[in-house]
Amino acid sequence: QVQLRESGPGLVKPSGTLSLTCAVSGASITTSNWWSWVRQPPGRGLEWIGEIFHRGNINYNPSLRGRVTITVDKFKNQFSLNLISVTAADTAVYYCAAKQMTNSGWYVGFSWGQGTLVTVSS
Amino acid sequence: DIVMTQSPLSLPVTPGEPASISCRSSQSLLHNNGFNYVDWYLQKPGQSPQLLIYLGSNRASGVPDRFSGSGSGTDFTLKISRVEAEDVGVYYCMQALQSPSITFGEGTRLEIK
C-alpha cells in the first residue's frame, strides 16, 4: 500500500511561491500510478490541482494553469508542487495523492496523504 | 469541466438505519471500456479523504460490505445498509474521467441523530 507524506512551509507571504514536496513510500514513483495534488480551503470542498506521470506527462487544472508546476524526482522517490503569485485564496490544506493504476492499466482509485495546511498571509 | 452535483448536502441518520447519497454528473462518466469513472470518498473529521468505492461499484480494500455503489452514465448512488457511528463525516463523489480536470461533488455531511 503506497504511503504519502507532504512537507513544506506552513506560511507563505502574498505574491510569494508555495512549494510542497510529497515523499512516496511503499511503492516506486516509477510505477503505473499518476501522482496528484488536491487542495481544500478551510471548511470547503476539494479542488484537483494537477497530476504527473513519472515519464513527464502532466495535466493541470486550467483554473490554475500558468501559476502551477508539478515535478517528479525519481531518485528521491518524491514529487513536488510549486504555485506562484499566491493570494489569500490559495490558503488551504494541500493533499498529495496517488491515482492508483494496476500494472495492466486499470484505475483503482486515489490514495491520500495526511495533508498539510498552508496559510497565505503577511 | 464536468460538474458533479450531490444530494442531499446534509444527512441525519439514526444508527442502524440505511442511508443513500445521490451524485449526478453533467456528462456521462461511462468510459468506452465499459466502466463508470466515479469514486466515492469519506472524509472523517480531521482526516484526509479515504477511498470507499471506485469505478462506480467496486469496494476498496478493507471497506465494510455495508457500503455499496451503483449507477451508470450520469446518475450514481452510494448506499449504506446500516449506518454506524463511525460512518460520520463528509462523503464526496469524484469523477476520474477528467475532461480536462478531475472534479468533486460538493460533499454530503452525514451525522448521527
Interface residues (C-beta under 8 A of the other chain):
Chain A: S36 G45 L46 E47 W48 E51 N59 N61 P62 S63 Y95 K99 Y107 V108 G109 F110 S111 W112 G113 Q114 G115
Chain B: D1 F35 Y37 D39 Y41 Q47 S48 P49 Q50 L51 I53 Y54 L55 N58 A60 Y92 M94 A96 Q98 P100 S101 I102 T103 F104 G105 E106 G107
